Amino acid sequence: MVEKVIAKWNCSGRVVEGPTNPMVTPLLTDLYQFTMAYAYWKANKHQERAVFDLYFRKNPFGGEYTVFAGLEECIRLIANFKFTEDEISFIREILPGSCEDGFFDYLRGLDCSEVEVYAIAEGSVVFPKVPLLRIEGPIAVAQLLETPLVNLVNFASLVATNAARHRFVAGKSKQLLEFGLRRAQGPDGGISASKYCYLGGFDATSNVAAGKLFGIPLRGTHSHAFVSSYMSPDEIIDKSLQSADGSSSCEDFVSLVQTWINKFQLSNSLRGIFGETNQSELAAFTSYALAFPRSFLALVDTYDVMRSGIPNFCAVALALNDLGYKAVGIRLDSGDLAYLSCEARKFFSAVEKEFGVPGFGKTGITASNDLNEETLDALNKQGHEVDSYGIGTYLVTCYAQAALGCVFKLVEINNQPRIKLSEDVSKVSIPCKKRSYRLYGKEGYPLVDIMTGGNEPSPKVGERILCRHPFNESKRAYVVPQQVEELLKCYWPGSSDEPREDLPPLKDIRDRCIKQLERMRPDHMRRLNPTPYKVSVSAKLYDFIHFLWLNEAPVGELQ
């Protein structure tokens, strides 16, 4: 039987819960991490102090920004990193029989007490090449952390960015609902997507498990199956409904609804808009309203939106109104969403005017049906009356891009800087332990992110600093920052005396994300041809990168 680690590890006197997903264990890694760890151990190199950077090389979705997410789960893993006897037995089975017993004794005592983690705050807007996390510690344990950390950051940041892009297109005034669980890549894909869509600016989810785990607001109504399950109003047995204030009771709510249908048919302004509505649909709406009179929202496209769904909804909504309740609205799940939302709004406004029901014209309209960033943009251009969007498949699967492409590179060992070279310049790593800063201009927008060597002085407000492109000598600019923000802070100090940043609640991370996005310059945020954000290095670090590059690159010989 597999042992379960239930202890909560401690750092600087504070308890950190284990990973949200029980599958996140030290075994959630690639085999080559264990083979390298053994080789380090065999060479007595496993305790050498190493520094790794976790970063990405290119912004996703054709954009020029990314939202960093997944940090909390990384710290949860690190705080609870411990092999069970069952896991050690399995590692012994999968490694060659020549591996010595001492290595498994080493794994038995392994934890992250000697590891330090520096990171950008979760929910921050981030850019390529700038380290999201810096991991310092014994090289073998740091190597074992590579795959799970990349896994925990990669999808989280990708889906949070996808959510932020949807929010940007939809606008601040619209409500965004994540409806993707049934189409997500497995249970963890669904849970993670719900969490990080909320972080990226969505308002609620349909995912009940995510609501419980993370405190995300839940939203949902009924499906087409509920509407189709009714044949006629005769199926409704208990027809009574107490008024909202409890002062009276309607003994036959079904008849009250039918009265409103009749009023519509006799109305001068509504006459001719529809004929006989579908009675099974009317029965379903009535039954649902009896069950949820304070939160009645109806799916109106099972049979015909304008000829049946909308008038049936209005009849039930006005019957509820007679008893002091206010219907939430409708959901459109098919058809021309721009046209139908506009026609529905006209109908609601006509009802408000005809029957003197204040505010009925503003009844909520939710749209779903395989929405994505492009369809939201198209709806905006066409003109629509949608108040809320329910978005699923394209959001949670990140259909437009499969992965963010995070990497984990060794940049220093035993205080000696290391560089990874490539014929593809974008894959050349930036060596040494670095500090990262965001420099802001006079208008309050971020101007540039700059990386410096660990021992360089920090940029100062009002002092001119030369910012250089890491690999293109002609791209450089002087910046006089009006505000300087250091990006990397300590989230796991290990055995050091560094003060540790607290892990904030999800809602605070979401608020940070929204504020950071609002602070970005609009041309960096636009969907089409966004302006690239500048990521730079200091002049001193630039010189060192190129010195090391020339020093490490093999010299060819011509014959």
Secondary structure by P-SEA (a helix, b strand, c coil): ccccccbbbbcccbbbbcccccccccccccaaaaaaaaaaaaacccccbbbbbbbbccccccccbbbbcaaaaaaaaaaaccccaaaaaaaaaaccccccaaaaaaaaacccccbbbbbcccccccccccccbbbbccaaaaaaacaaaaaaaaaaaaaaaaaaaaaaaacccbbbbbccccccccaaaaaaaaaaaaaacccccccaaaaaacccccccccccccccccccccccccccccccccccccccaaaaaaaaaaaaaaccccccccccccaaaaaaaaaaaaacccccccccccccccccaaaaaaaaaaaaaaacccccbbbbcccaaaaaaaaaaaaaaaaaaacccccccccbbbbbccccaaaaaaaaaaccccccccccccccccccccccbbbbbbcccccbbbbbbccccccccccccbbbbbbbcccccccbbbbbccccccccccbbbbbbccccccbbbbbbcccccccccccccccccccccccccaaaaaaaaaaaaaaccccccccccccbbbbbbcaaaaaaaaaaaaaabbbbbcc
